[in-house]
């Protein structure tokens, strides 16, 4: 696919933080592609050959156990980048990252990424701030999964997804939501039904519609606010939440 326009690239917060002239120099190396559901963007224990800057949609970072079970430890959207091992020098990752909500992303080969990284100090600074925010999300989500009720965790997860998509609707199956929350599908059905009965969401044929954003924020645990505040502080210093 053709590369993205400057305006489209700025939808990603890391790229959008770069000076316009710097981003224009990177644009020719960026390849705009669709992000498809279940598409693996970062396989575990394999060399990372490219990085991806999502423009919309959501990717899920999951930790895989020896028994085949997996648990989500973070989500990545337009605020971030898939492929941090290339930036951090690890080359490989123990966790898998795959697309859970479709969208679009800008792909950059690891070689081209390293080339620009060596020449653009502001890119390094933005990625260091993003890494700190992502680590906060991983730590907070780990605590959240241990201590908070399923309904509050579900509301937190839906809000994080809503922040990264365009509009109030996004596709989501019971299978994915049960994986994200680490619960059985029957529990997902009961939880989504409770949120729908309260008029906060509408869930029909694999599509979630956020009906009452403020109500959903009230239903979520404090983790949503803590994670959002850290991302705002590090990546959105001038953004005002509505």
FENVENGI-V514414 format. One record per residue. RES is the residue in one letter. D_FIRST is the distance of its C-alpha to the first C-alpha in Angstrom with 2 decimals. Layout:
BEGIN
res->RES d_first->D_FIRST
res->RES d_first->D_FIRST
END
This chain:
BEGIN
res->X d_first->0.00
res->X d_first->3.82
res->X d_first->6.55
res->X d_first->8.98
res->X d_first->12.19
res->X d_first->15.43
res->X d_first->16.69
res->X d_first->13.98
res->X d_first->14.31
res->X d_first->18.03
res->X d_first->17.85
res->X d_first->18.04
res->X d_first->21.69
res->X d_first->21.50
res->X d_first->19.01
res->X d_first->20.88
res->X d_first->24.11
res->X d_first->23.24
res->X d_first->24.71
res->X d_first->22.46
res->X d_first->22.84
res->X d_first->21.93
res->X d_first->18.72
res->X d_first->17.75
res->X d_first->18.43
res->X d_first->16.13
res->X d_first->13.10
res->X d_first->11.92
res->X d_first->11.84
res->X d_first->9.95
res->X d_first->6.50
res->X d_first->5.87
res->X d_first->6.22
res->X d_first->9.13
res->X d_first->12.46
res->X d_first->14.55
res->X d_first->18.35
res->X d_first->20.07
res->X d_first->17.05
res->X d_first->18.70
res->X d_first->17.13
res->X d_first->20.30
res->X d_first->22.68
res->X d_first->26.31
res->X d_first->28.12
res->X d_first->25.20
res->X d_first->23.91
res->X d_first->21.07
res->X d_first->18.37
res->X d_first->15.90
res->X d_first->16.25
res->X d_first->14.41
res->X d_first->15.12
res->X d_first->15.08
res->X d_first->14.85
res->X d_first->16.64
res->X d_first->17.91
res->X d_first->20.28
res->X d_first->20.42
res->X d_first->23.86
res->X d_first->25.63
res->X d_first->28.27
res->X d_first->31.17
res->X d_first->32.15
res->X d_first->35.86
res->X d_first->37.79
res->X d_first->38.61
res->X d_first->35.01
res->X d_first->35.28
res->X d_first->32.73
res->X d_first->32.86
res->X d_first->30.35
res->X d_first->31.09
res->X d_first->28.43
res->X d_first->25.36
res->X d_first->22.38
res->X d_first->20.38
res->X d_first->19.28
res->X d_first->22.31
res->X d_first->21.35
res->X d_first->19.43
res->X d_first->19.18
res->X d_first->20.40
res->X d_first->23.64
res->X d_first->25.32
res->X d_first->23.39
res->X d_first->24.84
res->X d_first->28.23
res->X d_first->28.65
res->X d_first->29.10
res->X d_first->26.20
res->X d_first->26.66
res->X d_first->27.19
res->X d_first->29.76
res->X d_first->27.90
res->X d_first->24.97
res->X d_first->22.22
res->X d_first->20.41
res->X d_first->18.75
res->X d_first->21.54
res->X d_first->20.21
res->X d_first->16.62
res->X d_first->14.34
res->X d_first->11.26
res->X d_first->11.15
res->X d_first->10.18
res->X d_first->10.51
res->X d_first->12.71
res->X d_first->14.59
res->X d_first->18.28
res->X d_first->19.34
res->X d_first->17.37
res->X d_first->18.51
res->X d_first->22.04
res->X d_first->21.91
res->X d_first->21.17
res->X d_first->23.58
res->X d_first->26.33
res->X d_first->26.01
res->X d_first->25.42
res->X d_first->28.43
res->X d_first->27.19
res->X d_first->24.23
res->X d_first->26.87
res->X d_first->29.06
res->X d_first->26.48
res->X d_first->25.61
res->X d_first->29.36
res->X d_first->29.94
res->X d_first->27.14
res->X d_first->28.66
res->X d_first->32.01
res->X d_first->30.78
res->X d_first->29.09
res->X d_first->32.36
res->X d_first->34.26
res->X d_first->32.17
res->X d_first->32.72
res->X d_first->36.44
res->X d_first->36.92
res->X d_first->35.13
res->X d_first->37.28
res->X d_first->40.40
res->X d_first->39.23
res->X d_first->38.73
res->X d_first->42.26
res->X d_first->44.24
res->X d_first->42.84
res->X d_first->43.24
res->X d_first->40.42
res->X d_first->40.28
res->X d_first->39.92
res->X d_first->37.22
res->X d_first->35.33
res->X d_first->35.59
res->X d_first->34.36
res->X d_first->31.32
res->X d_first->30.49
res->X d_first->30.86
res->X d_first->28.55
res->X d_first->25.86
res->X d_first->26.62
res->X d_first->26.12
res->X d_first->22.47
res->X d_first->21.29
res->X d_first->21.21
res->X d_first->24.38
res->X d_first->27.21
res->X d_first->25.84
res->X d_first->23.81
res->X d_first->23.94
res->X d_first->26.30
res->X d_first->28.42
res->X d_first->31.91
res->X d_first->30.80
res->X d_first->28.33
res->X d_first->30.80
res->X d_first->33.61
res->X d_first->31.65
res->X d_first->30.86
res->X d_first->34.49
res->X d_first->36.09
res->X d_first->38.23
res->X d_first->38.93
res->X d_first->37.20
res->X d_first->40.56
res->X d_first->40.67
res->X d_first->37.21
res->X d_first->38.50
res->X d_first->41.61
res->X d_first->39.85
res->X d_first->37.25
res->X d_first->40.16
res->X d_first->42.22
res->X d_first->39.55
res->X d_first->39.06
res->X d_first->42.83
res->X d_first->43.02
res->X d_first->40.57
res->X d_first->37.94
res->X d_first->35.12
res->X d_first->34.51
res->X d_first->33.22
res->X d_first->32.68
res->X d_first->30.90
res->X d_first->28.62
res->X d_first->27.69
res->X d_first->29.21
res->X d_first->30.15
res->X d_first->31.64
res->X d_first->34.73
res->X d_first->36.82
res->X d_first->35.01
res->X d_first->38.28
res->X d_first->40.02
res->X d_first->37.35
res->X d_first->37.72
res->X d_first->41.45
res->X d_first->40.98
res->X d_first->38.82
res->X d_first->40.46
res->X d_first->40.71
res->X d_first->37.87
res->X d_first->35.28
res->X d_first->36.97
res->X d_first->37.48
res->X d_first->33.85
res->X d_first->32.58
res->X d_first->35.20
res->X d_first->34.12
res->X d_first->30.44
res->X d_first->31.66
res->X d_first->34.05
res->X d_first->31.65
res->X d_first->28.31
res->X d_first->29.29
res->X d_first->32.56
res->X d_first->32.58
res->X d_first->31.24
res->X d_first->33.87
res->X d_first->33.53
res->X d_first->34.50
END
